[in-house]
């Protein structure tokens, strides 16, 4: 049994704060006692014993979790409804996030494998790294704004893909597309590259500045129907709706090397035409860097400078080839100031072809040998045909040994020619040189036709002859 002094001393000692580790046991101490305990994760925690339980009052670190306070009464009743607790609005636990967002994080938030859902606005200030990002625009527009660049890039062999099911409206004030490798723009639908709605001068430039030393296609425009029946896949270069004419070329094709326009390799063996047409005049010029356009009527195709026509074609319906332009710009058929003739009916093509001169030359022609003037392939011995043959020959040096002959050949019967000597035949008395006709197809070295035979008795050193077809039986 404790005496009175011992009980007084023990009671006095219980009122002193105690130190220790871990939360005090509920059986220790008396009502109102204070204890300081080292709690892992919370530092030094001050406890007070209240209603038979040790209650944490403060901490040098994070407060330890509380448990429900059960008040004891004479009937041993307790609080079982959370809303009946007192101090619910007090911010006694600073280690927890607040749902109103007023407490800032003091460290990184690790979501583990969990998601953050139902975010209305996300304001990220600073560098942000996102892996495996999927942006869903069901609830609104994906909008990027700010004064800094928006940089999309991949490293290694990764590909950047922009897949849009609907319309892609690329609206930028300046677009600079730099590509270090091959670039493919592919679509199964229409592709439109345009400047639209601008009321100032704007240019679409497709440019290749490749300076490789080989020959290659710098810019290649191609359509391919892949042999599909009835598919006419075209290339159209069009300048349209120019209200003002004469202000420059609507389409200008320029090259410092040649320009090739061609149609080739048609399907089914059918040919393809090249058409050059204009609602006014067409001007062509070679060997020059500038030509003046044709102004006035009638509209025509004008070739500036020297040109060559290798073949002149006339349709088979015997229409006349004509250069009749009708009238000049002054309204008449001749220019009254210069007398320049502006109306010309072309020469009858039959007469032009048949009035042909055949020429023959020779040297060292021995006596008795002949020279063919008109061979059998070019003969015309139909009834009414007339040839005029002129001959010059020389037997030795000196002008006295030069001779001249004129002969006429005419067909009195179809299939044969009569040869008659013309006037001014300057030959010696013993000279039997003559023109003869030999009908029949050419055989071997004998061409048949009109021939001259050397009958001078000596070699002819120089021989010149011509045969002019004056008229043909079909000219009439």
GIVENFEN-V700117 format. One line per field, one symbol per residue. ss: DSSP state (2 for helix, 1 for strand, 0 for the rest). burial: b if it has 9 or more other ideal C-beta (glycine too) atoms within 8 Angstrom, else e. A space follows every 50 residues. Layout:
BEGIN
ss->???
burial->???
END
This chain:
BEGIN
ss->00022222222222000111100000000000011111100011111111 00111111100000000000000000000002220000000000000000 00000000000000000000000000000000000000000000000000 00000000000000000000000000000000000000000000000000 00000000000000000000000000000000000000000000000000 00000000000000002220000000000001111000000000000000 11110000000000000000010000000000010000001000100022 22220011111100100001111102220000000111111111000022 21111111111110011111100001000000011111000010010011 11100000010111111111102220
burial->eeeeeebeebeeebeeebebeebbeeeebeeebbbbbbbeebbbbbbbbe eebbbbeebeebbbeeeebeeeeeeeeebeeeeebeeeeeeeeeeeeeee eeeeeeeeeeeeeeeeeeeeeeeeeeeeeeeeeeeeeeeeeeeeeeeeee eeeeeeeeeeeeeeeeeeeeeeeeeeeeeeeeeeeeeeeeeeeeeeeeee eeeeeeeeeeeeeeeeeeeeeeeeeeeeeeeeeeeeeeeeeeeeeeeeee eeeeeeeeeeeeeeebeeeeeeeeeeeeeebbbbbeeeeeeeebeeeeee ebebeeeeeeeeeeeeeeeeeeeebebbeeebebbeeeeeebbeebeebe beebeeebebeeeebebeeebbbbbbeebbbbebbbbbbbbbbbbeeeee bebbbbbbbbbeeeebbbbeebeebeeeeebebbbebbbeebeeeebbbb bbbbbbeebbeebbbbbbbeebbeee
END
